[in-house]
Amino acid sequence: MSRILIVEDDVTSVKLLKILLEEVHGFQVSVARRGAEAIPLAIETKPDVFMIDFHLTDIDGIELVKSLRSTPQFAKTPIVMASGLDVGDEAIKAGATSFMTKPYEPDELANMFKKLTAS
């Protein structure tokens, strides 16, 4: 079972994603609602892939991506950044593996996670 760490402060989005990814697609999902929680939780849960929202309440998602990339154990862990803004190029330059524009198709997101965790 692949492990996903979602870093997202929108409670409704997280609840829906967690149900879809766990119950429908069989992932194990952990959630950090703030950027400051992400790295300690990642060290504890050892995710196979991250999903990070661009807009977090306490830190810019780009900064979190850079922090994860500078943490040796997560330097190569796939990171998917999501936003309703056109910041895909910025996310990739910061170290994200891929970018999803919100609103995204949940099954498309799950398929992306499957591809990223299979490699």
Phi and psi in degrees as a GROMACS rama.xvg file:
@    title "Ramachandran Plot"
@    xaxis  label "Phi"
@    yaxis  label "Psi"
@TYPE xy
-77.9475  145.825  SER-2
-106.263  132.198  ARG-3
-119.828  136.076  ILE-4
-110.581  116  LEU-5
-97.7879  127.323  ILE-6
-112.859  102.336  VAL-7
-155.643  135.873  GLU-8
-98.9218  -4.32159  ASP-9
-84.5085  106.156  ASP-10
-60.0797  -42.4981  VAL-11
-64.3761  -46.3487  THR-12
-59.0618  -43.2153  SER-13
-63.5136  -44.2623  VAL-14
-59.7457  -45.8046  LYS-15
-66.1202  -44.8594  LEU-16
-61.6352  -43.4668  LEU-17
-61.0755  -45.7947  LYS-18
-61.7403  -49.2302  ILE-19
-60.5895  -49.2685  LEU-20
-70.6726  -36.5507  LEU-21
-80.6419  -54.33  GLU-22
-79.8199  -33.4322  GLU-23
-92.1742  -41.2186  VAL-24
-108.952  -4.95202  HIS-25
78.8076  18.3263  GLY-26
-82.2886  158.883  PHE-27
-101.55  120.434  GLN-28
-115.381  130.335  VAL-29
-114.012  153.239  SER-30
-131.75  131.406  VAL-31
-114.146  124.464  ALA-32
-87.3395  -11.2148  ARG-33
-134.008  151.745  ARG-34
-60.8575  -35.3059  GLY-35
-64.3983  -23.7052  ALA-36
-83.7182  -17.3757  GLU-37
-63.9218  -52.1557  ALA-38
-68.1029  -46.1811  ILE-39
-58.508  -40.3632  PRO-40
-67.7928  -37.5046  LEU-41
-64.3339  -40.4026  ALA-42
-61.5539  -38.0106  ILE-43
-73.1996  -42.8223  GLU-44
-97.2906  -15.7745  THR-45
50.6592  65.1641  LYS-46
-68.2995  153.492  PRO-47
-87.4392  -20.4006  ASP-48
-156.362  148.482  VAL-49
-109.654  147.018  PHE-50
-124.493  119.583  MET-51
-122.719  129.193  ILE-52
-76.7379  143.273  ASP-53
-65.8249  -42.0006  PHE-54
-101.393  108.788  HIS-55
-114.679  158.715  LEU-56
-70.6112  -27.5987  THR-57
-114.115  -15.5398  ASP-58
-155.113  150.864  ILE-59
-72.0417  135.19  ASP-60
-56.9667  -34.1891  GLY-61
-61.5733  -42.3528  ILE-62
-64.4407  -37.1567  GLU-63
-65.9832  -41.2283  LEU-64
-59.1826  -46.0128  VAL-65
-61.8547  -40.1557  LYS-66
-63.9428  -42.6493  SER-67
-64.246  -41.2431  LEU-68
-66.4015  -26.5877  ARG-69
-88.3314  -2.11567  SER-70
-94.3542  113.206  THR-71
-48.0111  -42.7164  PRO-72
-72.1985  -11.9357  GLN-73
-117.883  8.54429  PHE-74
-58.4867  -29.414  ALA-75
-117.9  4.04586  LYS-76
-69.1639  130.604  THR-77
-58.6774  139.023  PRO-78
-127.869  125.658  ILE-79
-107.125  122.919  VAL-80
-101.993  143.302  MET-81
-128.405  141.509  ALA-82
-163.559  155.628  SER-83
-83.8804  -8.58575  GLY-84
-94.8724  160.466  LEU-85
-85.426  76.5515  ASP-86
-121.872  21.2435  VAL-87
-59.4857  -44.0283  GLY-88
-62.3519  -42.5397  ASP-89
-62.9736  -41.5394  GLU-90
-63.3148  -44.6186  ALA-91
-65.9662  -41.6195  ILE-92
-61.5013  -33.7877  LYS-93
-75.2596  -17.1842  ALA-94
125.167  0.0092917  GLY-95
-66.2841  145.779  ALA-96
-76.8094  -38.7503  THR-97
-154.019  172.68  SER-98
-136.757  138.082  PHE-99
-121.465  131.674  MET-100
-86.7194  130.878  THR-101
-83.0968  145.048  LYS-102
-76.0745  141.782  PRO-103
-110.716  159.778  TYR-104
-79.058  118.756  GLU-105
-55.186  -40.4925  PRO-106
-67.9803  -33.9087  ASP-107
-63.4531  -41.078  GLU-108
-63.6369  -45.8099  LEU-109
-61.0979  -40.2571  ALA-110
-64.623  -37.1611  ASN-111
-63.3817  -43.8134  MET-112
-61.2246  -41.0471  PHE-113
-61.1156  -43.5357  LYS-114
-64.4181  -43.2682  LYS-115
-67.6451  -33.6466  LEU-116
-86.8284  -13.0253  THR-117
-79.9195  -22.6555  ALA-118
